[in-house]
Every structure is written in structure tokens, then in C-alpha cells.
Amino acid sequence: MSDIKTLEKDILAQIENAADETALEMVRVASLGKKGSISAKMKTLGQMTPEERKEAGPALNGLKSHIADKIAARKIILGHAAIAARLKNEAVDVTLPTRPSPALTGRIHPITQVKDEISAIFADMGFNVAEGPEIETDYYNFTALNFPEGHPAREMHDTFFFNEKQNGTTKLLRTHTSPVQIRTMEVQEPPIRIIIPGKTYRCDSDTTHTPMFHQLEGLVIDKTTNIANLKWVLEEFCKTFFEVDQLGMRFRPSFFPFTEPSLELDIQCDRSGSEVRFGEGSDWMEILGCGMVHPNVLRGSGLDPDIYQGFAWGIGIDRLAMLKYGMPDLRAFFDADVRWLSHYGFRPLDLPTLFGGLSA
């Protein structure tokens, strides 16, 4: 009987010292499991004499029941202790302010904002948005746009070319969004009124140029389209985008292979202060290139230049953002600096509209 008392004392000590429910379960298995110490003692009853069995049997059964009760009681205590510790460690201070939602802390990149502003303006004029591939063929990027052989833009110092294929053809990263004009004229019957925002690529990098930049071009094709329509569209766009009531404009002769006549547009501004102000002052700033679509471009796209004519223009979205919102370095647009984006970015739910304000 002394060994039963010793076993009981040892198991009770293990139960008391169990730090958590996992340790207590190990004690239960070691004592009451199939191979536990009490179960091993129970297996020896068959080897005892009737007198010994009569005394040891009730003692072992009593020990088994007593240990099971102690383990159950200890499990309740440890369970309550575990819950109390978890509540302490995972406590939430309800007096702290709540975190702002992503809709409040997130910011729209200025490039996206300006693109949406431009799209809102031209959508109000009846323009549709057109898109095309960024990897282009030499034909759509140059030949169809009336670029002659040997033109500097076709050289590798200005254009990103891919390796030549086995069949002798070479593709490139488009240098402007003008190829979409050709693709649209090939499949759509006039009248055509589209704008084409998108990424373009050229070998250039400084404070006002990057190897990849965003450009927006516009195209209007109809039977009676003329240069007066071009001037009106661009004047309305510039006044609305820069949010001024009056804006002086002047058109200067220029040259582009795909337009004839070709023009550069300057807008009135004041550079006397720390920022450029549009619609006032006596300075001028070149803002975009434009012109009437060249007859060769129309003819190459399957349109008869004796019946149809049109105008087109191209403008840098990145440069517009810099001018309107006072951003000094174009390269910061692509640095992915959260601090810069928090300063210059726009709230995601404030979509630009003509009636609510473009940059409200």
C-alpha cells in the first residue's frame, strides 16, 4: 500500500506543478492513459493473491478516481488563468482614436488625376477615349505617319528598338500615341472624335524628361473640319483645365511630318512670382503641338483627303501636371515616394467633374 501512497503523492505534485493545460494533459496521459503509471498498477492485480487483490483493488480504483477529479479541478483553474492572461495581453484600449480608413489616407497619383481631368473635359465635348498597343511596328509608329526614311526619330538614339526578328522585322516601344490615330482611322468611319492617353517611350532623361512618359493626343476627322475648330477646341480645353475665365493664346508655325499646316500653341502666363500663373501677365509658354492631318496620313489610312479632313494635337500629361500643380522635377513622378505622393496626391473619392471642379 505504501507504493500506492507514494504514487499518489507524486502524481498530485505533478498536477499542482502543471503550468498550463498542455502540461496537465501530459500528466493525465502519464498517469491514467493506457500505458500510464496507474494503469500499469491495475494490470498487476491479476498476479496478486485474493487477499492482496481485495485490499489493493479498491485502493487503486479510489486512486484512479481521485486523480481524475484532481486533474478536472486543476483544468478548470488553468482554463480560467489562460483566459485572464489572453484578455490582458489582447486588451484593446477603447479610448484610443480609430485608424483612418484607406479612403481617407490613400492618394491618387497626379498623373492619374490629370488624365481624368483631361478626359472629363473632352468627354464633355463629345470625344471618346481610344487605346492601342505600347509595342508597335515601324509602320504604325513612323511610316503611316509620314515620317520619311532617314528621319532622326527613326534612329536608336531617340527610340527604343527590340532585336530584329528572323524575318527581318523590328518592333519598338511607341514614341508617341499617334499610332492609335492610324489604327482608329483604319477601322472606323468618320466622323471621328477621339483622345488617346497613354504611355510613350523615348531615350531621354533629365528634370523635364524621362524615358517613359505619358502623352495625350486628340484626333478629329470629318468632312467640314477646319483649323478654326482646332483653335476653339484647344482654347476651351486650356481655359477649363487651368481653371481661368480668359486665356491669351497664340499659334506659331512649326513642322510635324503628320500635319500640314503644323502649329505650336503658346498660352499667356505670368512668371514674375514663385509660381507660374496662367491667364495673366505678359509671358508666353509653349504648351502643345497641333495641326491639320496631313493628306498622306489620311490616304494611307484608307480615307480620301478630297472628302475628309481633320486636325490633331499632342500634349504631355506629365508636363501639364507639373505646370498646373507646381511640381519642379518630373523624375519624382516615378520614384514611388509615399511622402511625395501624400503631398501632391489627390483624395480618391474626389473625382474631377466639370460641374464640381476639376481639382476640387
C-alpha positions as CSV (number, residue, x, y, z in Angstrom):
1,M,0.0,0.0,0.0
2,S,2.9,2.3,0.6
3,D,3.9,2.3,-3.1
4,I,0.3,3.4,-3.9
5,K,0.5,6.2,-1.4
6,T,3.9,7.2,-2.9
7,L,2.5,7.1,-6.5
8,E,-0.5,9.3,-5.4
9,K,1.8,11.8,-3.8
10,D,4.0,12.0,-6.9
11,I,1.0,12.4,-9.3
12,L,-0.7,15.1,-7.1
13,A,2.6,17.0,-7.1
14,Q,2.8,16.9,-10.9
15,I,-0.8,18.1,-11.2
16,E,-0.1,21.0,-8.9
17,N,3.0,22.0,-10.8
18,A,1.4,21.8,-14.2
19,A,1.7,25.4,-15.6
20,D,-0.9,25.1,-18.4
21,E,-3.5,22.8,-19.9
22,T,-0.9,21.2,-22.2
23,A,1.3,20.2,-19.3
24,L,-1.7,19.0,-17.3
25,E,-2.8,16.8,-20.3
26,M,0.7,15.2,-20.3
27,V,0.3,14.4,-16.6
28,R,-3.1,12.8,-17.3
29,V,-1.7,10.6,-20.1
30,A,1.3,9.6,-17.9
31,S,-1.0,8.5,-15.1
32,L,-4.4,7.5,-16.5
33,G,-3.5,6.6,-20.0
34,K,-3.3,3.0,-21.4
35,K,0.4,3.0,-20.6
36,G,0.2,5.3,-17.5
37,S,1.5,4.5,-14.1
38,I,-1.9,3.9,-12.5
39,S,-3.0,1.7,-15.4
40,A,0.2,-0.3,-15.0
41,K,-0.6,-0.9,-11.4
42,M,-4.1,-2.0,-12.3
43,K,-2.6,-4.7,-14.6
44,T,-0.7,-6.2,-11.6
45,L,-4.0,-7.2,-9.8
46,G,-4.2,-10.4,-11.7
47,Q,-0.8,-11.5,-10.2
48,M,-1.9,-10.9,-6.6
49,T,-3.5,-13.4,-4.1
50,P,-7.2,-12.9,-3.4
51,E,-6.4,-11.3,-0.1
52,E,-3.9,-8.8,-1.7
53,R,-6.3,-8.1,-4.5
54,K,-9.2,-7.5,-2.1
55,E,-7.1,-4.7,-0.5
56,A,-5.3,-3.3,-3.5
57,G,-8.2,-3.3,-5.9
58,P,-10.3,-0.7,-4.0
59,A,-7.2,1.4,-3.3
60,L,-6.2,1.6,-6.9
61,N,-9.8,2.3,-8.1
62,G,-10.0,5.0,-5.4
63,L,-6.7,6.5,-6.6
64,K,-7.8,6.5,-10.2
65,S,-11.0,8.3,-9.3
66,H,-9.2,10.8,-7.0
67,I,-6.5,11.7,-9.6
68,A,-9.2,12.1,-12.3
69,D,-11.1,14.5,-10.0
70,K,-7.9,16.5,-9.2
71,I,-7.0,16.8,-12.9
72,A,-10.5,18.0,-13.8
73,A,-10.4,20.6,-11.0
74,R,-6.9,21.8,-12.0
75,K,-8.0,22.0,-15.6
76,I,-10.8,24.5,-14.7
77,I,-8.3,26.6,-12.7
78,L,-5.8,26.6,-15.6
79,G,-8.5,27.4,-18.1
80,H,-9.6,30.5,-16.2
81,A,-6.0,31.6,-15.9
82,A,-5.4,31.2,-19.6
83,I,-8.5,33.3,-20.4
84,A,-7.4,36.0,-17.9
85,A,-3.9,36.1,-19.5
86,R,-5.3,36.3,-23.0
87,L,-7.6,39.2,-22.0
88,K,-4.7,41.0,-20.5
89,N,-2.4,40.5,-23.5
90,E,-5.0,41.2,-26.2
91,A,-6.8,44.1,-24.4
92,V,-8.0,46.9,-26.7
93,D,-7.8,50.4,-25.4
94,V,-11.2,51.8,-26.5
95,T,-10.0,55.3,-25.5
96,L,-7.6,55.4,-28.5
97,P,-8.7,57.1,-31.7
98,T,-9.7,54.8,-34.6
99,R,-7.3,54.5,-37.5
100,P,-8.4,56.4,-40.6
101,S,-9.8,54.4,-43.4
102,P,-7.8,53.8,-46.7
103,A,-10.3,56.0,-48.5
104,L,-9.0,58.9,-46.3
105,T,-5.3,58.1,-46.2
106,G,-4.9,56.8,-49.8
107,R,-3.9,59.2,-52.6
108,I,-4.5,59.3,-56.3
109,H,-1.2,59.8,-58.3
110,P,-1.1,63.3,-60.0
111,I,-0.7,61.5,-63.4
112,T,-4.0,59.6,-63.0
113,Q,-5.7,62.8,-61.7
114,V,-4.6,64.9,-64.6
115,K,-5.5,62.2,-67.1
116,D,-9.0,62.0,-65.5
117,E,-9.3,65.8,-65.7
118,I,-8.4,65.9,-69.4
119,S,-10.8,63.0,-70.1
120,A,-13.6,64.8,-68.3
121,I,-13.1,68.0,-70.4
122,F,-13.0,66.3,-73.8
123,A,-15.8,63.9,-72.9
124,D,-18.0,67.0,-72.4
125,M,-17.1,68.0,-76.0
126,G,-18.1,64.6,-77.3
127,F,-14.8,62.8,-77.5
128,N,-14.3,59.1,-76.9
129,V,-11.2,57.6,-75.4
130,A,-9.2,55.3,-77.6
131,E,-6.3,52.9,-76.7
132,G,-3.7,50.9,-78.5
133,P,-0.6,48.7,-78.0
134,E,2.6,50.2,-76.5
135,I,4.8,47.8,-78.5
136,E,4.4,49.0,-82.1
137,T,5.7,48.3,-85.6
138,D,7.8,50.7,-87.6
139,Y,4.9,51.1,-90.0
140,Y,2.3,52.4,-87.4
141,N,4.9,54.4,-85.4
142,F,6.6,56.1,-88.4
143,T,5.7,55.2,-92.0
144,A,1.9,55.6,-91.7
145,L,2.5,59.0,-90.0
146,N,4.5,60.3,-93.0
147,F,8.0,60.0,-91.4
148,P,10.4,59.8,-94.3
149,E,13.3,57.3,-94.4
150,G,16.3,58.7,-92.5
151,H,14.3,60.9,-90.2
152,P,16.2,61.4,-86.9
153,A,13.2,59.9,-84.9
154,R,13.9,56.6,-86.5
155,E,17.4,56.4,-85.0
156,M,18.3,54.3,-81.9
157,H,19.4,57.4,-80.0
158,D,15.8,58.5,-79.9
159,T,13.8,55.3,-80.0
160,F,13.8,52.0,-78.0
161,F,14.0,49.2,-80.6
162,F,13.7,45.5,-80.0
163,N,16.0,43.0,-81.5
164,E,15.4,42.2,-85.1
165,K,13.4,39.1,-85.8
166,Q,14.4,36.3,-88.2
167,N,12.0,37.6,-90.9
168,G,13.8,41.0,-90.8
169,T,11.1,42.9,-89.0
170,T,11.7,45.0,-85.9
171,K,9.3,46.2,-83.2
172,L,9.7,49.2,-80.9
173,L,8.3,51.0,-77.9
174,R,6.0,53.6,-79.3
175,T,7.4,57.1,-79.2
176,H,4.0,58.8,-79.2
177,T,0.3,57.8,-79.1
178,S,-0.2,58.8,-82.7
179,P,-0.2,55.1,-84.0
180,V,-3.6,54.8,-82.3
181,Q,-4.9,57.5,-84.7
182,I,-3.9,55.4,-87.7
183,R,-5.4,52.2,-86.2
184,T,-8.7,54.1,-85.5
185,M,-9.0,55.6,-88.9
186,E,-8.4,52.2,-90.5
187,V,-11.4,50.6,-88.8
188,Q,-13.8,53.5,-88.0
189,E,-15.8,55.5,-90.5
190,P,-15.8,59.3,-89.9
191,P,-16.8,61.4,-88.1
192,I,-14.1,60.6,-85.6
193,R,-13.5,62.4,-82.3
194,I,-11.1,60.6,-80.0
195,I,-8.5,61.4,-77.4
196,I,-5.6,58.9,-76.8
197,P,-4.0,59.0,-73.3
198,G,-1.2,56.5,-72.7
199,K,2.5,55.7,-72.0
200,T,5.2,56.6,-74.5
201,Y,8.9,55.9,-74.6
202,R,12.0,57.9,-75.7
203,C,15.7,57.9,-74.9
204,D,15.8,61.0,-72.8
205,S,16.2,61.7,-69.0
206,D,16.5,65.0,-67.1
207,T,14.4,67.2,-64.8
208,T,11.7,67.6,-67.5
209,H,12.2,64.3,-69.5
210,T,12.0,60.7,-68.6
211,P,12.5,57.5,-70.7
212,M,8.8,56.7,-70.1
213,F,6.3,59.5,-70.0
214,H,2.6,60.0,-70.5
215,Q,1.1,61.7,-73.6
216,L,-2.4,62.5,-74.8
217,E,-3.3,63.1,-78.4
218,G,-6.5,64.1,-80.0
219,L,-8.0,63.5,-83.4
220,V,-11.0,64.9,-85.2
221,I,-11.9,63.7,-88.7
222,D,-14.9,64.9,-90.6
223,K,-15.9,66.4,-94.0
224,T,-16.1,70.1,-92.9
225,T,-13.5,70.2,-90.1
226,N,-11.2,73.2,-90.3
227,I,-8.4,75.0,-88.4
228,A,-11.0,77.3,-86.7
229,N,-12.5,74.2,-85.0
230,L,-9.0,73.2,-83.8
231,K,-8.4,76.6,-82.2
232,W,-11.7,76.6,-80.5
233,V,-11.3,73.1,-79.1
234,L,-7.8,73.9,-77.7
235,E,-8.9,77.2,-76.3
236,E,-11.8,75.7,-74.4
237,F,-9.6,72.9,-73.2
238,C,-6.8,75.2,-71.8
239,K,-9.3,77.6,-70.1
240,T,-11.1,74.7,-68.5
241,F,-8.0,72.7,-67.5
242,F,-6.2,75.7,-65.9
243,E,-9.5,76.9,-64.5
244,V,-9.3,80.5,-65.8
245,D,-12.0,82.6,-67.5
246,Q,-9.8,84.2,-70.1
247,L,-6.6,82.9,-71.6
248,G,-4.5,84.6,-74.2
249,M,-3.3,82.1,-76.9
250,R,-1.0,82.4,-79.9
251,F,-0.3,79.8,-82.7
252,R,3.2,79.7,-84.2
253,P,4.1,77.9,-87.4
254,S,6.0,74.6,-86.9
255,F,6.7,71.3,-88.6
256,F,5.5,67.8,-87.9
257,P,5.6,65.0,-90.5
258,F,1.9,64.1,-89.9
259,T,0.3,67.5,-90.0
260,E,0.1,70.3,-92.6
261,P,0.0,73.1,-91.6
262,S,1.6,72.4,-88.3
263,L,1.4,74.7,-85.3
264,E,2.8,75.3,-81.8
265,L,0.4,76.7,-79.2
266,D,1.6,79.2,-76.6
267,I,-0.5,80.3,-73.7
268,Q,-0.4,83.5,-71.7
269,C,1.2,83.3,-68.3
270,D,3.0,85.3,-65.6
271,R,6.4,84.0,-64.3
272,S,7.3,87.0,-62.2
273,G,6.5,85.3,-58.9
274,S,7.4,81.9,-57.3
275,E,4.8,80.1,-59.4
276,V,3.6,80.3,-63.0
277,R,0.1,81.9,-63.2
278,F,-1.9,81.3,-66.4
279,G,-4.4,83.8,-67.9
280,E,-2.5,86.8,-66.7
281,G,0.9,88.6,-67.3
282,S,2.8,89.2,-70.5
283,D,4.9,86.0,-70.7
284,W,4.2,83.1,-73.0
285,M,4.7,79.3,-72.6
286,E,4.6,76.6,-75.3
287,I,2.1,74.0,-74.3
288,L,1.4,71.6,-77.2
289,G,1.8,70.9,-80.9
290,C,-1.1,70.6,-83.3
291,G,-2.1,70.9,-86.9
292,M,-4.3,69.7,-89.7
293,V,-3.9,66.0,-90.5
294,H,-1.5,65.5,-93.5
295,P,-3.3,64.2,-96.7
296,N,-0.7,61.4,-96.9
297,V,-1.7,60.2,-93.4
298,L,-5.4,60.2,-94.4
299,R,-4.7,58.5,-97.7
300,G,-2.5,55.8,-96.0
301,S,-5.3,55.1,-93.5
302,G,-7.9,54.5,-96.3
303,L,-9.6,57.9,-96.2
304,D,-9.9,60.2,-99.2
305,P,-8.3,63.5,-98.5
306,D,-10.5,65.2,-101.1
307,I,-13.6,64.2,-99.0
308,Y,-12.3,64.2,-95.4
309,Q,-10.0,66.4,-93.4
310,G,-9.2,66.7,-89.8
311,F,-6.9,68.1,-87.1
312,A,-4.8,66.5,-84.3
313,W,-2.8,67.6,-81.3
314,G,-0.4,66.1,-78.8
315,I,0.4,67.1,-75.2
316,G,2.4,65.8,-72.4
317,I,0.3,64.7,-69.4
318,D,3.3,64.8,-67.0
319,R,4.1,68.4,-68.1
320,L,0.6,69.5,-67.7
321,A,0.6,68.2,-64.1
322,M,3.9,70.0,-63.4
323,L,2.6,73.3,-64.7
324,K,-0.8,73.2,-63.0
325,Y,0.3,71.9,-59.6
326,G,3.8,73.3,-59.3
327,M,5.9,70.2,-59.4
328,P,9.6,71.0,-60.0
329,D,11.1,67.7,-61.1
330,L,9.5,65.2,-63.5
331,R,11.6,62.3,-62.2
332,A,9.8,62.4,-58.8
333,F,6.7,61.2,-60.6
334,F,8.3,57.8,-60.9
335,D,10.2,57.5,-57.6
336,A,7.3,55.8,-55.7
337,D,8.0,58.0,-52.6
338,V,5.0,57.8,-50.3
339,R,5.9,61.2,-48.8
340,W,5.8,62.9,-52.2
341,L,2.5,61.2,-53.1
342,S,1.0,62.2,-49.8
343,H,1.9,65.8,-50.5
344,Y,1.0,66.0,-54.2
345,G,-1.6,63.2,-54.4
346,F,-5.4,63.6,-54.6
347,R,-8.1,62.1,-52.4
348,P,-9.5,59.0,-54.2
349,L,-13.2,59.9,-53.8
350,D,-12.9,63.4,-55.2
351,L,-13.3,62.6,-58.9
352,P,-12.8,65.5,-61.3
353,T,-16.0,66.8,-62.9
354,L,-16.8,70.0,-64.8
355,F,-19.7,70.9,-62.5
356,G,-17.9,70.1,-59.2
357,G,-14.4,71.4,-60.2
358,L,-11.5,69.5,-61.8
359,S,-9.1,69.8,-58.9
360,A,-11.6,70.3,-56.0
